[in-house]
């Protein structure tokens, strides 16, 4: 079931570190969502195919379901 108000696996997102004024990915696929404290998000950059594990605070903006 698709949830329009939550980011889910396979969604396309933008990943920013606002405090550092840095954009990690302008367009990435969500590969994993943290399930507990200490877990990481996993994103695959759509432009470079790089895989990023993110465990620190960031802003994730939903672009496309």
Short mmCIF file of the C-alpha atoms (twelve columns), coordinates in Angstrom:
data_MODEL
# 
_entry.id   MODEL 
# 
loop_
_atom_site.group_PDB 
_atom_site.id 
_atom_site.type_symbol 
_atom_site.label_atom_id 
_atom_site.label_alt_id 
_atom_site.label_comp_id 
_atom_site.label_asym_id 
_atom_site.label_seq_id 
_atom_site.Cartn_x 
_atom_site.Cartn_y 
_atom_site.Cartn_z 
_atom_site.pdbx_PDB_model_num 
ATOM 1  C CA . UNK A 1  0.000  0.000  0.000   1 
ATOM 2  C CA . UNK A 2  1.439  3.379  -1.015  1 
ATOM 3  C CA . UNK A 3  1.497  6.048  1.669   1 
ATOM 4  C CA . UNK A 4  1.493  9.538  0.171   1 
ATOM 5  C CA . UNK A 5  2.552  11.172 3.457   1 
ATOM 6  C CA . UNK A 6  5.597  8.955  4.175   1 
ATOM 7  C CA . UNK A 7  8.857  8.188  2.425   1 
ATOM 8  C CA . UNK A 8  9.061  4.529  1.444   1 
ATOM 9  C CA . UNK A 9  11.500 2.136  -0.226  1 
ATOM 10 C CA . UNK A 10 11.897 2.946  -3.907  1 
ATOM 11 C CA . UNK A 11 10.854 6.590  -3.572  1 
ATOM 12 C CA . UNK A 12 12.967 9.286  -5.253  1 
ATOM 13 C CA . UNK A 13 14.333 11.851 -2.787  1 
ATOM 14 C CA . UNK A 14 16.754 14.751 -2.391  1 
ATOM 15 C CA . UNK A 15 19.259 14.503 0.499   1 
ATOM 16 C CA . UNK A 16 20.652 17.658 2.148   1 
ATOM 17 C CA . UNK A 17 22.840 18.368 5.152   1 
ATOM 18 C CA . UNK A 18 21.440 21.810 5.914   1 
ATOM 19 C CA . UNK A 19 23.852 22.727 8.720   1 
ATOM 20 C CA . UNK A 20 26.805 22.021 6.434   1 
ATOM 21 C CA . UNK A 21 25.126 23.693 3.434   1 
ATOM 22 C CA . UNK A 22 25.780 20.521 1.413   1 
ATOM 23 C CA . UNK A 23 23.572 18.472 -0.914  1 
ATOM 24 C CA . UNK A 24 24.552 14.805 -0.990  1 
ATOM 25 C CA . UNK A 25 22.140 13.839 -3.780  1 
ATOM 26 C CA . UNK A 26 19.749 15.903 -5.840  1 
ATOM 27 C CA . UNK A 27 17.972 12.717 -6.895  1 
ATOM 28 C CA . UNK A 28 18.354 9.346  -5.157  1 
ATOM 29 C CA . UNK A 29 16.410 6.113  -4.691  1 
ATOM 30 C CA . UNK A 30 15.625 5.062  -1.106  1 
ATOM 31 C CA . UNK A 31 17.087 1.563  -0.656  1 
ATOM 32 C CA . UNK A 32 16.722 1.258  3.134   1 
ATOM 33 C CA . UNK A 33 14.903 3.143  5.867   1 
ATOM 34 C CA . UNK A 34 16.227 3.088  9.457   1 
ATOM 35 C CA . UNK A 35 14.307 0.743  11.741  1 
ATOM 36 C CA . UNK A 36 15.940 1.614  15.072  1 
ATOM 37 C CA . UNK A 37 18.348 4.048  16.707  1 
ATOM 38 C CA . UNK A 38 21.776 3.742  15.112  1 
ATOM 39 C CA . UNK A 39 20.471 2.397  11.788  1 
ATOM 40 C CA . UNK A 40 21.304 4.114  8.500   1 
ATOM 41 C CA . UNK A 41 19.325 5.296  5.541   1 
ATOM 42 C CA . UNK A 42 20.689 3.834  2.303   1 
ATOM 43 C CA . UNK A 43 20.375 5.885  -0.866  1 
ATOM 44 C CA . UNK A 44 21.468 5.173  -4.444  1 
ATOM 45 C CA . UNK A 45 22.359 8.323  -6.356  1 
ATOM 46 C CA . UNK A 46 20.415 8.361  -9.651  1 
ATOM 47 C CA . UNK A 47 23.167 10.275 -11.480 1 
ATOM 48 C CA . UNK A 48 26.255 8.339  -10.340 1 
ATOM 49 C CA . UNK A 49 24.825 5.013  -9.024  1 
ATOM 50 C CA . UNK A 50 26.874 5.575  -5.852  1 
ATOM 51 C CA . UNK A 51 25.468 3.988  -2.704  1 
ATOM 52 C CA . UNK A 52 25.397 6.202  0.409   1 
ATOM 53 C CA . UNK A 53 24.829 5.059  3.997   1 
ATOM 54 C CA . UNK A 54 23.584 8.010  6.058   1 
ATOM 55 C CA . UNK A 55 23.365 7.754  9.834   1 
ATOM 56 C CA . UNK A 56 23.541 11.416 10.779  1 
ATOM 57 C CA . UNK A 57 20.858 14.066 10.682  1 
ATOM 58 C CA . UNK A 58 19.865 15.208 7.231   1 
ATOM 59 C CA . UNK A 59 16.862 16.594 5.424   1 
ATOM 60 C CA . UNK A 60 15.225 14.153 3.024   1 
ATOM 61 C CA . UNK A 61 12.793 15.684 0.565   1 
ATOM 62 C CA . UNK A 62 10.345 13.468 -1.293  1 
ATOM 63 C CA . UNK A 63 10.509 14.132 -5.043  1 
ATOM 64 C CA . UNK A 64 8.555  11.243 -6.533  1 
ATOM 65 C CA . UNK A 65 6.693  8.124  -5.422  1 
# 
